[in-house]
Amino acid sequence: MAVKEVAILMKKHQGKPGDGNCVGRKGLAILKSKLETSPSSSPSSSSPKLKCPKVPKRLREMVKGAEDCYAPKLISLGPYYHGESRLAEGEELKLKLAKDYIQNYCKEIVDAFYDKISSIITELKDYYDEMSTKKYDDDEFTVMMVVDGCALLSYIQHQIPRYKSSLPGRLAAGEPTPVSITP
């Protein structure tokens, strides 16, 4: 989504004071300003491609004993620590969360969701260090991305009741949020 589209969507959801849709005006103005002045993330932009980097070993070794601080303790997202035996419980939890999200929010479109991710899998792999992705074929990597993404969305969905009163529109009313996939 382009920066201007985000700003337009935010503008639509500003609301009026007291209607439950009002976002702090000063913070919103700052965010809009940053979004409008940030460099474009379009492919034609001359800025370097964004990555999901692993913390470089050199930085992890700088503080004695701190290398472990950068490794996940329960759940990993993406390929860097995926499949490590010490994270097996986290993998089970991710599968439960992903299953919950798919069954409750996108059961009818899970095939389209998978197909969409699969269609851009080479591009997605490019966001990670090549050494971490080459051990997965495209189908395995697609499954990992779908499971990780749905698990993360499920976790967020489970956290929403804590913040329900501050959410706009349909979420505040407790209605499920539809997911749309454009194949």
Phi, psi and omega in degrees: 000132181289156182302317181294325178295320177299314180299319179294315178299319179297320181297319179298328185261013181295315180072186179243153178306132177092351182265006179084352181252004185279126176257148179311119187298317182296313179298320179295318179297318179297314180299314179299318180298315179295319180295319182289331182262355180286152180297150179295144177255018180287155181302334181281351180294148181274356180288152181295153181294135178292146180229165171251081189283152169274145179299125182301143182305321180302318179288324180294331182273349184298322180254118184302126179083358184269353183305321181292341181296336184266352181269141179295148181264330183230310187231137173248147174244130182088186191276344190302317182241007183302134176086357178292134186300327180292347180253016183300319178298321178295322177298319177296317179296317178300318179297319177297315179296317179297316179300316178301313182295315181297314182294325185266339188231337184214031181304319183289338186242012183300325178296316179294322178299310179300314181299320180296313179298315180300324182290341180241020188297324178297317178297318179296319179300327181294344179283347183246163175300133185302324181297331182275343183256339186291343179279355180246132172283172186300320180294317179297318180292321177298313179301316180300314181295318180294313180298311181298316181296314180292323177297317179295316178297322178296316178301314178299315180300323179289336179276342184304318180305330178296330185243016187308318185294340181260005182265147180281157166049236188299324180295318179296330179279355178084010180281144176297150180268119180289150177248131177241136179239127177260107182291000000 
